[in-house]
Amino acid sequence: MDKKSTLDKFNAMCKNTLMETLDIKYTDYGEDFLVATMPVTSKVHQPDGILNGGATMALAESVGSPTSLLAIDMEKYTVRGIEFSANHLRSVKSGMVTATGKIIHKGKTIHLVEIKVVDDRGRVISLCKLTNFILAK
């Protein structure tokens, strides 16, 4: 499957989900990484007008699990996130944030994915880690 078709498939999986609600879009991928964006609008703000950490974590989780999907046989296996951590380093009021997930450990049943969320200027706003369990279907 070509890159556009794969991205279209991933974006289609978001229909009627939290990812659609948050306007998360998958934009690029490779053998060991996946990229998605999310606009920073009032829909994802805390009451004081900055990006909600929970929305940032939802973006990161939405990248972290599918990053593992790219590395497995999706006909035979599925992915479940089992542990997630996030360090929020900077606040954002508007613009676009971009999350890039990269597998940093790829075992048979466990993947560790690092997700960097950056602002429009490329500054890291959150650094996250997700442990994924690879399950046979």
N, CA, C and O atoms as a GROMACS GRO file, in nm:
protein
  548
    1MET      N    1   0.085  -0.118   0.000
    1MET     CA    2   0.000   0.000   0.000
    1MET      C    3   0.090   0.124   0.000
    1MET      O    4   0.188   0.129   0.074
    2ASP      N    5   0.057   0.224  -0.081
    2ASP     CA    6   0.138   0.345  -0.087
    2ASP      C    7   0.111   0.435   0.034
    2ASP      O    8   0.015   0.413   0.108
    3LYS      N    9   0.196   0.535   0.053
    3LYS     CA   10   0.189   0.621   0.171
    3LYS      C   11   0.054   0.692   0.182
    3LYS      O   12  -0.005   0.695   0.290
    4LYS      N   13   0.005   0.749   0.073
    4LYS     CA   14  -0.123   0.821   0.078
    4LYS      C   15  -0.236   0.728   0.119
    4LYS      O   16  -0.320   0.765   0.200
    5SER      N   17  -0.239   0.608   0.062
    5SER     CA   18  -0.345   0.512   0.096
    5SER      C   19  -0.339   0.472   0.243
    5SER      O   20  -0.442   0.459   0.308
    6THR      N   21  -0.220   0.451   0.294
    6THR     CA   22  -0.205   0.415   0.435
    6THR      C   23  -0.250   0.528   0.526
    6THR      O   24  -0.322   0.505   0.623
    7LEU      N   25  -0.210   0.651   0.494
    7LEU     CA   26  -0.254   0.766   0.575
    7LEU      C   27  -0.405   0.783   0.566
    7LEU      O   28  -0.470   0.813   0.666
    8ASP      N   29  -0.461   0.764   0.446
    8ASP     CA   30  -0.607   0.773   0.431
    8ASP      C   31  -0.676   0.667   0.517
    8ASP      O   32  -0.779   0.694   0.579
    9LYS      N   33  -0.619   0.546   0.522
    9LYS     CA   34  -0.676   0.438   0.603
    9LYS      C   35  -0.670   0.474   0.752
    9LYS      O   36  -0.769   0.455   0.824
   10PHE      N   37  -0.557   0.526   0.798
   10PHE     CA   38  -0.544   0.565   0.938
   10PHE      C   39  -0.640   0.678   0.971
   10PHE      O   40  -0.705   0.675   1.076
   11ASN      N   41  -0.651   0.777   0.884
   11ASN     CA   42  -0.744   0.888   0.909
   11ASN      C   43  -0.889   0.841   0.906
   11ASN      O   44  -0.972   0.893   0.981
   12ALA      N   45  -0.921   0.745   0.821
   12ALA     CA   46  -1.058   0.692   0.815
   12ALA      C   47  -1.094   0.619   0.945
   12ALA      O   48  -1.210   0.618   0.986
   13MET      N   49  -0.994   0.557   1.010
   13MET     CA   50  -1.020   0.488   1.137
   13MET      C   51  -1.062   0.586   1.247
   13MET      O   52  -1.118   0.544   1.349
   14CYS      N   53  -1.037   0.714   1.226
   14CYS     CA   54  -1.068   0.816   1.327
   14CYS      C   55  -1.213   0.862   1.325
   14CYS      O   56  -1.257   0.932   1.416
   15LYS      N   57  -1.287   0.822   1.223
   15LYS     CA   58  -1.427   0.865   1.210
   15LYS      C   59  -1.506   0.823   1.334
   15LYS      O   60  -1.498   0.709   1.378
   16ASN      N   61  -1.582   0.917   1.388
   16ASN     CA   62  -1.668   0.894   1.505
   16ASN      C   63  -1.590   0.851   1.628
   16ASN      O   64  -1.638   0.770   1.708
   17THR      N   65  -1.468   0.906   1.646
   17THR     CA   66  -1.385   0.877   1.762
   17THR      C   67  -1.338   1.007   1.825
   17THR      O   68  -1.367   1.116   1.775
   18LEU      N   69  -1.266   0.994   1.934
   18LEU     CA   70  -1.206   1.111   1.999
   18LEU      C   71  -1.113   1.184   1.904
   18LEU      O   72  -1.107   1.307   1.906
   19MET      N   73  -1.041   1.110   1.820
   19MET     CA   74  -0.949   1.174   1.726
   19MET      C   75  -1.024   1.268   1.632
   19MET      O   76  -0.974   1.377   1.601
   20GLU      N   77  -1.140   1.229   1.586
   20GLU     CA   78  -1.220   1.317   1.500
   20GLU      C   79  -1.267   1.439   1.580
   20GLU      O   80  -1.263   1.551   1.530
   21THR      N   81  -1.310   1.416   1.702
   21THR     CA   82  -1.355   1.527   1.788
   21THR      C   83  -1.245   1.631   1.807
   21THR      O   84  -1.272   1.751   1.807
   22LEU      N   85  -1.121   1.585   1.823
   22LEU     CA   86  -1.008   1.675   1.847
   22LEU      C   87  -0.940   1.722   1.717
   22LEU      O   88  -0.840   1.794   1.722
   23ASP      N   89  -0.993   1.682   1.603
   23ASP     CA   90  -0.938   1.719   1.471
   23ASP      C   91  -0.795   1.669   1.450
   23ASP      O   92  -0.714   1.737   1.387
   24ILE      N   93  -0.764   1.551   1.504
   24ILE     CA   94  -0.632   1.491   1.485
   24ILE      C   95  -0.626   1.429   1.346
   24ILE      O   96  -0.716   1.356   1.304
   25LYS      N   97  -0.517   1.460   1.275
   25LYS     CA   98  -0.496   1.409   1.140
   25LYS      C   99  -0.357   1.347   1.130
   25LYS      O  100  -0.258   1.407   1.172
   26TYR      N  101  -0.351   1.226   1.074
   26TYR     CA  102  -0.222   1.162   1.047
   26TYR      C  103  -0.166   1.222   0.920
   26TYR      O  104  -0.236   1.234   0.820
   27THR      N  105  -0.037   1.261   0.924
   27THR     CA  106   0.022   1.334   0.812
   27THR      C  107   0.144   1.269   0.748
   27THR      O  108   0.176   1.299   0.634
   28ASP      N  109   0.212   1.180   0.821
   28ASP     CA  110   0.332   1.117   0.765
   28ASP      C  111   0.363   0.992   0.846
   28ASP      O  112   0.320   0.978   0.960
   29TYR      N  113   0.438   0.902   0.787
   29TYR     CA  114   0.485   0.784   0.858
   29TYR      C  115   0.605   0.725   0.785
   29TYR      O  116   0.632   0.757   0.669
   30GLY      N  117   0.675   0.640   0.856
   30GLY     CA  118   0.786   0.565   0.800
   30GLY      C  119   0.792   0.430   0.868
   30GLY      O  120   0.698   0.390   0.935
   31GLU      N  121   0.902   0.361   0.851
   31GLU     CA  122   0.915   0.226   0.905
   31GLU      C  123   0.901   0.222   1.057
   31GLU      O  124   0.848   0.126   1.112
   32ASP      N  125   0.949   0.328   1.125
   32ASP     CA  126   0.946   0.325   1.272
   32ASP      C  127   0.890   0.453   1.333
   32ASP      O  128   0.917   0.482   1.449
   33PHE      N  129   0.812   0.531   1.257
   33PHE     CA  130   0.756   0.654   1.313
   33PHE      C  131   0.621   0.685   1.249
   33PHE      O  132   0.588   0.636   1.141
   34LEU      N  133   0.544   0.767   1.321
   34LEU     CA  134   0.414   0.815   1.273
   34LEU      C  135   0.397   0.958   1.321
   34LEU      O  136   0.436   0.991   1.433
   35VAL      N  137   0.338   1.043   1.237
   35VAL     CA  138   0.319   1.184   1.268
   35VAL      C  139   0.172   1.221   1.256
   35VAL      O  140   0.104   1.179   1.162
   36ALA      N  141   0.123   1.300   1.351
   36ALA     CA  142  -0.013   1.353   1.345
   36ALA      C  143  -0.014   1.496   1.396
   36ALA      O  144   0.073   1.537   1.473
   37THR      N  145  -0.115   1.570   1.353
   37THR     CA  146  -0.130   1.710   1.397
   37THR      C  147  -0.265   1.729   1.465
   37THR      O  148  -0.358   1.652   1.447
   38MET      N  149  -0.271   1.836   1.545
   38MET     CA  150  -0.396   1.875   1.610
   38MET      C  151  -0.396   2.028   1.623
   38MET      O  152  -0.301   2.086   1.675
   39PRO      N  153  -0.503   2.092   1.577
   39PRO     CA  154  -0.511   2.238   1.594
   39PRO      C  155  -0.537   2.273   1.741
   39PRO      O  156  -0.612   2.205   1.811
   40VAL      N  157  -0.474   2.382   1.784
   40VAL     CA  158  -0.496   2.431   1.920
   40VAL      C  159  -0.599   2.544   1.911
   40VAL      O  160  -0.568   2.656   1.872
   41THR      N  161  -0.721   2.510   1.950
   41THR     CA  162  -0.833   2.604   1.950
   41THR      C  163  -0.898   2.599   2.087
   41THR      O  164  -0.855   2.524   2.174
   42SER      N  165  -1.002   2.679   2.106
   42SER     CA  166  -1.072   2.679   2.234
   42SER      C  167  -1.129   2.541   2.268
   42SER      O  168  -1.152   2.511   2.385
   43LYS      N  169  -1.151   2.458   2.167
   43LYS     CA  170  -1.205   2.324   2.189
   43LYS      C  171  -1.113   2.238   2.275
   43LYS      O  172  -1.160   2.148   2.344
   44VAL      N  173  -0.981   2.264   2.271
   44VAL     CA  174  -0.884   2.184   2.346
   44VAL      C  175  -0.813   2.266   2.455
   44VAL      O  176  -0.708   2.226   2.506
   45HIS      N  177  -0.871   2.383   2.488
   45HIS     CA  178  -0.811   2.469   2.592
   45HIS      C  179  -0.854   2.430   2.732
   45HIS      O  180  -0.962   2.374   2.754
   46GLN      N  181  -0.768   2.463   2.827
   46GLN     CA  182  -0.807   2.468   2.967
   46GLN      C  183  -0.885   2.598   2.985
   46GLN      O  184  -0.884   2.683   2.895
   47PRO      N  185  -0.952   2.616   3.099
   47PRO     CA  186  -1.026   2.741   3.120
   47PRO      C  187  -0.941   2.868   3.109
   47PRO      O  188  -0.994   2.975   3.077
   48ASP      N  189  -0.809   2.858   3.134
   48ASP     CA  190  -0.726   2.978   3.125
   48ASP      C  191  -0.668   3.002   2.986
   48ASP      O  192  -0.580   3.087   2.969
   49GLY      N  193  -0.717   2.929   2.884
   49GLY     CA  194  -0.683   2.960   2.746
   49GLY      C  195  -0.558   2.895   2.691
   49GLY      O  196  -0.508   2.938   2.587
   50ILE      N  197  -0.504   2.793   2.758
   50ILE     CA  198  -0.390   2.720   2.704
   50ILE      C  199  -0.430   2.576   2.674
   50ILE      O  200  -0.531   2.526   2.725
   51LEU      N  201  -0.349   2.510   2.592
   51LEU     CA  202  -0.375   2.372   2.555
   51LEU      C  203  -0.385   2.283   2.678
   51LEU      O  204  -0.296   2.284   2.763
   52ASN      N  205  -0.492   2.208   2.688
   52ASN     CA  206  -0.515   2.116   2.798
   52ASN      C  207  -0.417   1.999   2.787
   52ASN      O  208  -0.400   1.941   2.680
   53GLY      N  209  -0.354   1.965   2.898
   53GLY     CA  210  -0.260   1.853   2.899
   53GLY      C  211  -0.327   1.722   2.860
   53GLY      O  212  -0.264   1.636   2.798
   54GLY      N  213  -0.454   1.706   2.895
   54GLY     CA  214  -0.526   1.584   2.857
   54GLY      C  215  -0.544   1.573   2.707
   54GLY      O  216  -0.536   1.464   2.651
   55ALA      N  217  -0.568   1.686   2.641
   55ALA     CA  218  -0.580   1.685   2.495
   55ALA      C  219  -0.445   1.652   2.432
   55ALA      O  220  -0.438   1.579   2.332
   56THR      N  221  -0.338   1.705   2.490
   56THR     CA  222  -0.203   1.673   2.442
   56THR      C  223  -0.177   1.524   2.456
   56THR      O  224  -0.122   1.461   2.366
   57MET      N  225  -0.217   1.468   2.570
   57MET     CA  226  -0.198   1.325   2.593
   57MET      C  227  -0.283   1.241   2.497
   57MET      O  228  -0.240   1.136   2.451
   58ALA      N  229  -0.404   1.289   2.467
   58ALA     CA  230  -0.488   1.218   2.371
   58ALA      C  231  -0.422   1.217   2.233
   58ALA      O  232  -0.425   1.115   2.164
   59LEU      N  233  -0.362   1.328   2.193
   59LEU     CA  234  -0.289   1.332   2.066
   59LEU      C  235  -0.173   1.233   2.069
   59LEU      O  236  -0.155   1.156   1.976
   60ALA      N  237  -0.096   1.236   2.177
   60ALA     CA  238   0.021   1.147   2.188
   60ALA      C  239  -0.021   1.000   2.185
   60ALA      O  240   0.040   0.920   2.116
   61GLU      N  241  -0.125   0.965   2.259
   61GLU     CA  242  -0.175   0.827   2.260
   61GLU      C  243  -0.225   0.788   2.122
   61GLU      O  244  -0.208   0.674   2.079
   62SER      N  245  -0.287   0.883   2.052
   62SER     CA  246  -0.341   0.856   1.918
   62SER      C  247  -0.230   0.832   1.816
   62SER      O  248  -0.255   0.775   1.710
   63VAL      N  249  -0.109   0.875   1.848
   63VAL     CA  250   0.007   0.848   1.763
   63VAL      C  251   0.080   0.723   1.811
   63VAL      O  252   0.127   0.643   1.730
   64GLY      N  253   0.091   0.707   1.942
   64GLY     CA  254   0.171   0.599   1.998
   64GLY      C  255   0.123   0.459   1.965
   64GLY      O  256   0.204   0.374   1.927
   65SER      N  257  -0.005   0.434   1.979
   65SER     CA  258  -0.056   0.299   1.949
   65SER      C  259  -0.046   0.265   1.800
   65SER      O  260   0.002   0.157   1.766
   66PRO      N  261  -0.089   0.355   1.711
   66PRO     CA  262  -0.076   0.323   1.568
   66PRO      C  263   0.069   0.313   1.520
   66PRO      O  264   0.095   0.248   1.419
   67THR      N  265   0.164   0.376   1.591
   67THR     CA  266   0.305   0.358   1.555
   67THR      C  267   0.341   0.210   1.564
   67THR      O  268   0.412   0.157   1.478
   68SER      N  269   0.291   0.144   1.668
   68SER     CA  270   0.314  -0.001   1.680
   68SER      C  271   0.240  -0.078   1.572
   68SER      O  272   0.290  -0.180   1.522
   69LEU      N  273   0.121  -0.031   1.534
   69LEU     CA  274   0.047  -0.100   1.427
   69LEU      C  275   0.128  -0.108   1.298
   69LEU      O  276   0.123  -0.207   1.226
   70LEU      N  277   0.204  -0.003   1.270
   70LEU     CA  278   0.286   0.001   1.149
   70LEU      C  279   0.396  -0.105   1.150
   70LEU      O  280   0.448  -0.143   1.045
   71ALA      N  281   0.431  -0.152   1.270
   71ALA     CA  282   0.545  -0.244   1.284
   71ALA      C  283   0.504  -0.390   1.300
   71ALA      O  284   0.590  -0.476   1.320
   72ILE      N  285   0.374  -0.419   1.293
   72ILE     CA  286   0.327  -0.557   1.312
   72ILE      C  287   0.243  -0.601   1.194
   72ILE      O  288   0.206  -0.520   1.108
   73ASP      N  289   0.213  -0.728   1.190
   73ASP     CA  290   0.120  -0.783   1.091
   73ASP      C  291  -0.022  -0.760   1.147
   73ASP      O  292  -0.066  -0.832   1.236
   74MET      N  293  -0.091  -0.661   1.094
   74MET     CA  294  -0.223  -0.623   1.148
   74MET      C  295  -0.330  -0.729   1.123
   74MET      O  296  -0.438  -0.723   1.182
   75GLU      N  297  -0.302  -0.825   1.036
   75GLU     CA  298  -0.396  -0.935   1.015
   75GLU      C  299  -0.393  -1.033   1.132
   75GLU      O  300  -0.493  -1.098   1.163
   76LYS      N  301  -0.278  -1.044   1.197
   76LYS     CA  302  -0.258  -1.142   1.304
   76LYS      C  303  -0.256  -1.083   1.444
   76LYS      O  304  -0.286  -1.152   1.541
   77TYR      N  305  -0.221  -0.953   1.455
   77TYR     CA  306  -0.201  -0.893   1.586
   77TYR      C  307  -0.276  -0.761   1.600
   77TYR      O  308  -0.312  -0.697   1.501
   78THR      N  309  -0.297  -0.722   1.725
   78THR     CA  310  -0.352  -0.590   1.756
   78THR      C  311  -0.268  -0.528   1.868
   78THR      O  312  -0.182  -0.595   1.926
   79VAL      N  313  -0.292  -0.402   1.897
   79VAL     CA  314  -0.210  -0.327   1.992
   79VAL      C  315  -0.298  -0.270   2.102
   79VAL      O  316  -0.408  -0.221   2.076
   80ARG      N  317  -0.249  -0.276   2.226
   80ARG     CA  318  -0.315  -0.212   2.339
   80ARG      C  319  -0.211  -0.136   2.419
   80ARG      O  320  -0.109  -0.192   2.459
   81GLY      N  321  -0.237  -0.008   2.443
   81GLY     CA  322  -0.150   0.069   2.530
   81GLY      C  323  -0.172   0.024   2.674
   81GLY      O  324  -0.286   0.011   2.719
   82ILE      N  325  -0.062   0.001   2.747
   82ILE     CA  326  -0.077  -0.046   2.885
   82ILE      C  327  -0.016   0.049   2.987
   82ILE      O  328  -0.045   0.038   3.106
   83GLU      N  329   0.068   0.142   2.943
   83GLU     CA  330   0.122   0.242   3.036
   83GLU      C  331   0.157   0.366   2.957
   83GLU      O  332   0.210   0.358   2.846
   84PHE      N  333   0.126   0.483   3.015
   84PHE     CA  334   0.148   0.610   2.946
   84PHE      C  335   0.203   0.711   3.045
   84PHE      O  336   0.155   0.718   3.159
   85SER      N  337   0.302   0.788   3.003
   85SER     CA  338   0.351   0.898   3.088
   85SER      C  339   0.378   1.019   3.000
   85SER      O  340   0.410   1.007   2.881
   86ALA      N  341   0.363   1.136   3.060
   86ALA     CA  342   0.383   1.261   2.986
   86ALA      C  343   0.448   1.365   3.075
   86ALA      O  344   0.414   1.379   3.193
   87ASN      N  345   0.542   1.436   3.018
   87ASN     CA  346   0.601   1.553   3.082
   87ASN      C  347   0.565   1.673   2.996
   87ASN      O  348   0.608   1.683   2.881
   88HIS      N  349   0.486   1.763   3.052
   88HIS     CA  350   0.446   1.884   2.980
   88HIS      C  351   0.551   1.992   3.011
   88HIS      O  352   0.572   2.027   3.126
   89LEU      N  353   0.615   2.043   2.906
   89LEU     CA  354   0.730   2.132   2.922
   89LEU      C  355   0.703   2.277   2.885
   89LEU      O  356   0.776   2.367   2.928
   90ARG      N  357   0.600   2.301   2.807
   90ARG     CA  358   0.572   2.435   2.756
   90ARG      C  359   0.423   2.444   2.727
   90ARG      O  360   0.359   2.344   2.695
   91SER      N  361   0.368   2.564   2.738
   91SER     CA  362   0.225   2.582   2.707
   91SER      C  363   0.208   2.641   2.568
   91SER      O  364   0.299   2.704   2.513
   92VAL      N  365   0.090   2.619   2.512
   92VAL     CA  366   0.055   2.668   2.378
   92VAL      C  367  -0.086   2.725   2.384
   92VAL      O  368  -0.174   2.666   2.447
   93LYS      N  369  -0.107   2.840   2.320
   93LYS     CA  370  -0.239   2.903   2.319
   93LYS      C  371  -0.312   2.884   2.186
   93LYS      O  372  -0.434   2.879   2.182
   94SER      N  373  -0.235   2.875   2.076
   94SER     CA  374  -0.298   2.865   1.944
   94SER      C  375  -0.200   2.801   1.847
   94SER      O  376  -0.086   2.771   1.880
   95GLY      N  377  -0.249   2.780   1.725
   95GLY     CA  378  -0.164   2.722   1.622
   95GLY      C  379  -0.190   2.574   1.604
   95GLY      O  380  -0.302   2.526   1.620
   96MET      N  381  -0.085   2.502   1.572
   96MET     CA  382  -0.093   2.359   1.546
   96MET      C  383   0.015   2.291   1.629
   96MET      O  384   0.127   2.341   1.640
   97VAL      N  385  -0.020   2.177   1.687
   97VAL     CA  386   0.082   2.094   1.751
   97VAL      C  387   0.097   1.967   1.669
   97VAL      O  388   0.002   1.917   1.609
   98THR      N  389   0.219   1.916   1.668
   98THR     CA  390   0.252   1.798   1.590
   98THR      C  391   0.315   1.695   1.681
   98THR      O  392   0.408   1.725   1.756
   99ALA      N  393   0.264   1.572   1.674
   99ALA     CA  394   0.318   1.462   1.754
   99ALA      C  395   0.387   1.363   1.662
   99ALA      O  396   0.333   1.324   1.558
  100THR      N  397   0.507   1.322   1.700
  100THR     CA  398   0.581   1.221   1.626
  100THR      C  399   0.612   1.106   1.721
  100THR      O  400   0.681   1.124   1.822
  101GLY      N  401   0.562   0.989   1.687
  101GLY     CA  402   0.589   0.869   1.766
  101GLY      C  403   0.697   0.787   1.699
  101GLY      O  404   0.693   0.764   1.578
  102LYS      N  405   0.795   0.742   1.780
  102LYS     CA  406   0.902   0.656   1.730
  102LYS      C  407   0.917   0.538   1.824
  102LYS      O  408   0.920   0.554   1.946
  103ILE      N  409   0.928   0.420   1.767
  103ILE     CA  410   0.951   0.301   1.849
  103ILE      C  411   1.096   0.303   1.896
  103ILE      O  412   1.189   0.312   1.815
  104ILE      N  413   1.114   0.295   2.028
  104ILE     CA  414   1.250   0.291   2.082
  104ILE      C  415   1.286   0.153   2.136
  104ILE      O  416   1.403   0.124   2.164
  105HIS      N  417   1.186   0.068   2.150
  105HIS     CA  418   1.209  -0.074   2.180
  105HIS      C  419   1.100  -0.154   2.111
  105HIS      O  420   0.981  -0.129   2.130
  106LYS      N  421   1.143  -0.251   2.031
  106LYS     CA  422   1.047  -0.334   1.958
  106LYS      C  423   1.071  -0.480   1.993
  106LYS      O  424   1.151  -0.549   1.929
  107GLY      N  425   0.998  -0.528   2.096
  107GLY     CA  426   1.005  -0.669   2.132
  107GLY      C  427   0.891  -0.744   2.064
  107GLY      O  428   0.811  -0.685   1.991
  108LYS      N  429   0.884  -0.874   2.089
  108LYS     CA  430   0.777  -0.956   2.030
  108LYS      C  431   0.640  -0.920   2.086
  108LYS      O  432   0.541  -0.920   2.012
  109THR      N  433   0.634  -0.888   2.215
  109THR     CA  434   0.504  -0.860   2.278
  109THR      C  435   0.496  -0.720   2.338
  109THR      O  436   0.387  -0.677   2.376
  110ILE      N  437   0.607  -0.650   2.349
  110ILE     CA  438   0.608  -0.516   2.408
  110ILE      C  439   0.683  -0.420   2.315
  110ILE      O  440   0.794  -0.448   2.270
  111HIS      N  441   0.620  -0.306   2.290
  111HIS     CA  442   0.686  -0.195   2.220
  111HIS      C  443   0.688  -0.076   2.315
  111HIS      O  444   0.590  -0.051   2.386
  112LEU      N  445   0.799  -0.003   2.316
  112LEU     CA  446   0.806   0.124   2.387
  112LEU      C  447   0.816   0.233   2.282
  112LEU      O  448   0.907   0.235   2.200
  113VAL      N  449   0.720   0.325   2.288
  113VAL     CA  450   0.713   0.432   2.188
  113VAL      C  451   0.734   0.566   2.258
  113VAL      O  452   0.671   0.595   2.360
  114GLU      N  453   0.824   0.646   2.202
  114GLU     CA  454   0.845   0.782   2.251
  114GLU      C  455   0.769   0.877   2.158
  114GLU      O  456   0.780   0.867   2.036
  115ILE      N  457   0.693   0.968   2.218
  115ILE     CA  458   0.615   1.063   2.138
  115ILE      C  459   0.657   1.204   2.178
  115ILE      O  460   0.643   1.243   2.294
  116LYS      N  461   0.707   1.280   2.082
  116LYS     CA  462   0.739   1.421   2.104
  116LYS      C  463   0.629   1.505   2.043
  116LYS      O  464   0.593   1.487   1.926
  117VAL      N  465   0.575   1.596   2.123
  117VAL     CA  466   0.474   1.689   2.075
  117VAL      C  467   0.541   1.826   2.068
  117VAL      O  468   0.593   1.876   2.168
  118VAL      N  469   0.538   1.886   1.949
  118VAL     CA  470   0.604   2.015   1.928
  118VAL      C  471   0.503   2.119   1.880
  118VAL      O  472   0.398   2.086   1.826
  119ASP      N  473   0.538   2.246   1.903
  119ASP     CA  474   0.452   2.356   1.857
  119ASP      C  475   0.492   2.396   1.716
  119ASP      O  476   0.576   2.332   1.653
  120ASP      N  477   0.430   2.504   1.666
  120ASP     CA  478   0.456   2.552   1.529
  120ASP      C  479   0.601   2.589   1.504
  120ASP      O  480   0.648   2.587   1.390
  121ARG      N  481   0.672   2.623   1.612
  121ARG     CA  482   0.813   2.663   1.598
  121ARG      C  483   0.910   2.547   1.624
  121ARG      O  484   1.031   2.567   1.629
  122GLY      N  485   0.855   2.425   1.640
  122GLY     CA  486   0.940   2.309   1.659
  122GLY      C  487   0.988   2.289   1.802
  122GLY      O  488   1.073   2.205   1.828
  123ARG      N  489   0.933   2.368   1.895
  123ARG     CA  490   0.973   2.354   2.036
  123ARG      C  491   0.895   2.240   2.099
  123ARG      O  492   0.774   2.229   2.080
  124VAL      N  493   0.963   2.156   2.174
  124VAL     CA  494   0.896   2.044   2.241
  124VAL      C  495   0.807   2.099   2.351
  124VAL      O  496   0.852   2.170   2.441
  125ILE      N  497   0.677   2.065   2.342
  125ILE     CA  498   0.585   2.107   2.448
  125ILE      C  499   0.554   1.992   2.544
  125ILE      O  500   0.525   2.015   2.661
  126SER      N  501   0.562   1.869   2.494
  126SER     CA  502   0.542   1.752   2.580
  126SER      C  503   0.627   1.637   2.527
  126SER      O  504   0.642   1.617   2.406
  127LEU      N  505   0.682   1.562   2.621
  127LEU     CA  506   0.756   1.441   2.588
  127LEU      C  507   0.684   1.326   2.657
  127LEU      O  508   0.669   1.325   2.779
  128CYS      N  509   0.641   1.230   2.578
  128CYS     CA  510   0.557   1.121   2.630
  128CYS      C  511   0.619   0.986   2.597
  128CYS      O  512   0.697   0.972   2.503
  129LYS      N  513   0.581   0.887   2.678
  129LYS     CA  514   0.620   0.748   2.652
  129LYS      C  515   0.496   0.661   2.665
  129LYS      O  516   0.413   0.680   2.755
  130LEU      N  517   0.484   0.567   2.574
  130LEU     CA  518   0.373   0.473   2.575
  130LEU      C  519   0.427   0.332   2.561
  130LEU      O  520   0.506   0.302   2.471
  131THR      N  521   0.385   0.245   2.651
  131THR     CA  522   0.418   0.103   2.641
  131THR      C  523   0.298   0.033   2.578
  131THR      O  524   0.186   0.040   2.630
  132ASN      N  525   0.322  -0.036   2.468
  132ASN     CA  526   0.217  -0.108   2.397
  132ASN      C  527   0.237  -0.258   2.412
  132ASN      O  528   0.349  -0.309   2.402
  133PHE      N  529   0.126  -0.327   2.435
  133PHE     CA  530   0.125  -0.472   2.440
  133PHE      C  531   0.074  -0.523   2.306
  133PHE      O  532  -0.030  -0.478   2.258
  134ILE      N  533   0.146  -0.616   2.246
  134ILE     CA  534   0.109  -0.671   2.116
  134ILE      C  535   0.035  -0.803   2.142
  134ILE      O  536   0.090  -0.897   2.198
  135LEU      N  537  -0.091  -0.807   2.100
  135LEU     CA  538  -0.178  -0.922   2.126
  135LEU      C  539  -0.214  -0.995   1.997
  135LEU      O  540  -0.240  -0.932   1.894
  136ALA      N  541  -0.215  -1.127   2.003
  136ALA     CA  542  -0.264  -1.205   1.891
  136ALA      C  543  -0.416  -1.187   1.882
  136ALA      O  544  -0.484  -1.179   1.985
  137LYS      N  545  -0.467  -1.180   1.762
  137LYS     CA  546  -0.613  -1.164   1.743
  137LYS      C  547  -0.684  -1.293   1.768
  137LYS      O  548  -0.807  -1.299   1.757
   0.00000   0.00000   0.00000
